[in-house]
């Protein structure tokens, strides 16, 4: 026991191997965090506007649909696109590619909007 300011506290010596092990665990945790963080950055996000459009137009997306959109965004990014129209089944999504953000969503069949502006690419999500 050691005494600090009149209080007895247990004394635990730090051995070189324990310190090395602690650093190794810290590096592994950091690497895991980095991997998860990078994975999360790759995911497509939906703007508030897009979320409102999905809700008001009763467009529901499955995990598979989201994966298809993410793959389409990766293809657009590989070609250097900035703003892309992603067509998936009967729905069109405008996506800001660098931010990986869906800006809006429109059902093509039920839409009076048939002109999309300010896009530099179209990707078919298969």
C-alpha positions as CSV (number, residue, x, y, z in Angstrom):
1,X,0.0,0.0,0.0
2,X,1.0,3.6,-0.6
3,X,-0.2,6.6,1.3
4,X,-1.3,9.7,-0.5
5,X,-2.4,12.7,1.6
6,X,-3.0,10.4,4.5
7,X,-5.1,7.9,2.5
8,X,-3.9,4.4,1.8
9,X,-4.2,3.4,-1.8
10,X,-3.1,0.1,-3.4
11,X,0.2,0.2,-5.2
12,X,0.2,-1.6,-8.5
13,X,3.6,-1.6,-10.3
14,X,3.5,-1.3,-14.0
15,X,5.6,-3.9,-15.7
16,X,7.0,-3.4,-19.2
17,X,4.9,-6.2,-20.8
18,X,1.7,-4.9,-19.3
19,X,2.4,-1.4,-20.6
20,X,3.2,-2.9,-24.1
21,X,0.0,-5.0,-23.9
22,X,-2.0,-1.9,-23.0
23,X,-0.6,0.0,-25.9
24,X,-1.3,-2.9,-28.3
25,X,-4.9,-3.0,-27.0
26,X,-5.2,0.7,-27.5
27,X,-3.9,0.5,-31.1
28,X,-6.3,-2.3,-31.9
29,X,-9.2,-0.3,-30.5
30,X,-8.1,2.7,-32.5
31,X,-7.9,0.6,-35.6
32,X,-11.3,-0.8,-35.0
33,X,-12.7,2.7,-34.5
34,X,-11.0,3.9,-37.7
35,X,-12.5,1.0,-39.7
36,X,-16.0,1.6,-38.3
37,X,-15.7,5.4,-38.9
38,X,-14.6,4.9,-42.5
39,X,-17.4,2.4,-43.1
40,X,-20.0,4.9,-41.7
41,X,-18.6,7.7,-43.9
42,X,-19.2,5.5,-46.9
43,X,-22.9,5.2,-46.1
44,X,-25.5,7.3,-48.0
45,X,-27.2,9.9,-45.9
46,X,-30.6,11.4,-46.5
47,X,-31.2,15.2,-46.2
48,X,-34.2,16.5,-44.2
49,X,-35.8,17.4,-47.5
50,X,-35.3,13.9,-48.9
51,X,-36.7,12.4,-45.7
52,X,-39.8,14.6,-46.0
53,X,-40.2,13.6,-49.7
54,X,-39.9,9.9,-48.9
55,X,-42.5,10.2,-46.2
56,X,-45.0,12.4,-48.1
57,X,-44.7,10.2,-51.2
58,X,-44.9,7.0,-49.2
59,X,-41.6,5.7,-50.5
60,X,-40.2,3.0,-48.3
61,X,-36.7,1.7,-48.7
62,X,-35.4,-1.6,-47.6
63,X,-31.8,-2.3,-46.5
64,X,-31.3,-3.8,-50.0
65,X,-32.6,-0.6,-51.6
66,X,-30.2,1.5,-49.5
67,X,-27.3,-0.9,-50.6
68,X,-28.3,-0.4,-54.2
69,X,-28.2,3.4,-53.8
70,X,-24.8,3.2,-52.1
71,X,-23.4,1.1,-54.9
72,X,-24.8,3.5,-57.5
73,X,-23.2,6.4,-55.6
74,X,-19.9,4.6,-55.6
75,X,-20.1,4.1,-59.3
76,X,-20.9,7.8,-59.8
77,X,-18.0,8.8,-57.5
78,X,-15.6,6.6,-59.5
79,X,-16.5,8.5,-62.6
80,X,-16.0,11.9,-60.9
81,X,-19.7,12.8,-60.7
82,X,-20.8,15.6,-58.4
83,X,-24.6,15.5,-58.6
84,X,-26.2,12.4,-59.9
85,X,-29.7,11.2,-60.8
86,X,-29.9,7.6,-59.4
87,X,-32.8,5.6,-61.0
88,X,-33.9,2.6,-59.0
89,X,-37.0,0.7,-60.0
90,X,-39.7,3.4,-60.3
91,X,-38.0,6.0,-58.1
92,X,-35.5,8.7,-59.0
93,X,-33.1,10.1,-56.4
94,X,-31.0,13.2,-56.7
95,X,-27.7,12.6,-54.9
96,X,-24.9,14.9,-54.0
97,X,-22.1,12.5,-54.6
98,X,-19.1,14.0,-52.7
99,X,-21.3,14.3,-49.6
100,X,-23.0,10.9,-50.3
101,X,-26.3,12.7,-49.5
102,X,-29.7,12.0,-51.2
103,X,-31.2,15.4,-51.7
104,X,-34.6,14.4,-52.9
105,X,-36.7,11.4,-54.1
106,X,-39.5,11.2,-56.7
107,X,-41.6,8.4,-57.9
108,X,-41.3,8.6,-61.7
109,X,-44.7,7.2,-62.6
110,X,-46.7,9.5,-60.3
111,X,-44.7,12.6,-61.0
112,X,-45.5,15.6,-63.1
113,X,-41.8,16.5,-62.8
114,X,-40.0,15.0,-65.7
115,X,-37.1,17.4,-66.0
116,X,-34.1,17.1,-63.7
117,X,-31.6,19.9,-63.7
118,X,-28.2,20.5,-62.3
119,X,-27.0,16.9,-62.6
120,X,-23.9,15.7,-64.3
121,X,-24.7,12.0,-64.4
122,X,-27.3,9.3,-64.4
123,X,-26.8,5.9,-62.7
124,X,-29.1,3.0,-62.9
125,X,-29.2,1.2,-59.6
126,X,-29.5,-2.5,-60.4
